[in-house]
Amino acid sequence: MFIVLRDKYEPMVNICPKYIDEILPSYWYNIIPDLPKPLPPPRDPEDTSSRIDLLRKILPREVLRQQFTVERFVKIPDEIRDMYEVIGRPTPLFRARRLEEFLDTPARIYYKYEGVLPTGSHKINTAIAQAYYALNDGVNGVTTETGAGQWGSAVALAASLYGLKSYVFMVRVSYEHKPGRKHLMEFYGAEVIPSPSKLTKIGREILERDPENPGSLGIAISEAIEYAIDHGYKYLMGSVLDVVLLHQSIIGLEAIKQFELIGEELPDIVIGCVGGGSNFAGLAYPFIGLKNNSSRRYIAAASSAVPKFSKGVYRYDFPDTAGLLPLVKMITLGKDFIPPPIYSGGLRYHGLAPSLSLLVNEGVIEWREYSEEEILRAAQIFAKTQGIVPAPESAHAVKAVIDEAIRAREEREKKVIIFNLSGHGLLDIENYGSMMKRYSIKW
Ligand SMILES: *Cc1c(COP(=O)(O)O)cnc(C)c1O
């Protein structure tokens, strides 16, 4: 297992099994007890049906317990820890030395590369945990929804690893126009259903009114939940819930160990992109939990096409566009916000995880919003210097890193920067193609 590019002339440090065990944590970190203010609890809207009861029915029991736990560390069961090893955890911590040289910066730039995981992003970290807990509840299937397909492919693989069947409701337009991820999910053994479908009551009602309905994430969520209830399956959630952020903390916990092992100072700046907030929190929260350096800065990078930071409001809102889940207090553009068809599919979400919203509201975490053209340039600089094509989502983090590294050059400061390269962009290369055409970037 390779962990870090150590020196320009030295290849990578080859990590023997002893180190895998040392780097891979035995506990997830839960930030809830360390928040500067108590987290406002989820609540039911003022109508008849209890959303909290619904959560109880559809989530695996242990996932529900972890969603509301206030313990600071939650033990990772051996069966999950072993599976993390199977998929290639710990993930590498790389130093982006060629990018540093290109930017002529005194900053030392590191990145945690989640793109090495089999489905190409961090999402598998929580899919594995949730699938395992579903199996423990004695069910033989799980359901979920997916837009572009990143979350769906993580669920498809996680379910197969534990011998579960998965049913993925995929927004029909993506199903028809982006078949790549659909094939990947099917390859892993998932049943992929274009949504709206005839398999659920809500799907049938929509199709009766409008047979050509293109589908939406809200409809797909409703179908996945209804199908889970009807068949005694469990429903898995891809982001936003605090339990998902808990599982993703493995990223930052590993990074802290890796910094220790290479004898590097802990970072001054921690950066990640945000959709619902899980990969950002996964890297940043364990550093926040250290409480050893009040000058450390945290930067969340979002898309200016989904301006949740500059235009969003901190209030109670539904975490899902269907309005089936309990209300949570978060920074939100409103659940009915219709995102433009931007290529960073994972950043289209209307809100931001409750704990992350609180930390942004308290000024602990800074934010940036970038245009598509800005992230395209950043992605290309990264690919040409470091070789990896970042996912368009992750390219938002790369842009923030470049800006901070240039600032370090101007202020002559030897900052240590770490960012989460949440995924690779090889499955998004056609999107980059149309972006290149649109902005006609010539090099
Ligand atoms: C889904 C996704 C995101 C956004 O989701 P978060 O919950 O905010 O992490 C970011 N990057 C990649 C590569 C993704 O697939």
The ligand as an SDF file (V2000), in Angstrom:
LIG
                    3D

 15 15  0  0  0  0  0  0  0  0999 V2000
  -20.8570   13.0700   -4.4640 C   0  0  0  0  0  0  0  0  0  0  0  0
  -19.5390   13.7060   -4.6120 C   0  0  0  0  0  0  0  0  0  0  0  0
  -19.2220   14.9260   -3.9510 C   0  0  0  0  0  0  0  0  0  0  0  0
  -20.2120   15.7150   -3.1500 C   0  0  0  0  0  0  0  0  0  0  0  0
  -20.7720   15.0860   -2.0460 O   0  0  0  0  0  0  0  0  0  0  0  0
  -20.3620   15.4440   -0.5470 P   0  0  0  0  0  0  0  0  0  0  0  0
  -21.3550   14.7400    0.2880 O   0  0  0  0  0  0  0  0  0  0  0  0
  -20.4090   16.9290   -0.3780 O   0  0  0  0  0  0  0  0  0  0  0  0
  -18.9920   14.9430   -0.3450 O   0  0  0  0  0  0  0  0  0  0  0  0
  -17.9350   15.4310   -4.0880 C   0  0  0  0  0  0  0  0  0  0  0  0
  -17.0060   14.8060   -4.8360 N   0  0  0  0  0  0  0  0  0  0  0  0
  -17.2640   13.6360   -5.4820 C   0  0  0  0  0  0  0  0  0  0  0  0
  -16.1820   13.0020   -6.2850 C   0  0  0  0  0  0  0  0  0  0  0  0
  -18.5430   13.0580   -5.3910 C   0  0  0  0  0  0  0  0  0  0  0  0
  -18.7860   11.9110   -6.0470 O   0  0  0  0  0  0  0  0  0  0  0  0
  1  2  1  0
  2  3  1  0
  2 14  2  0
  3  4  1  0
  3 10  2  0
  4  5  1  0
  5  6  1  0
  6  7  2  0
  6  8  1  0
  6  9  1  0
 10 11  1  0
 11 12  2  0
 12 13  1  0
 12 14  1  0
 14 15  1  0
M  END
$$$$
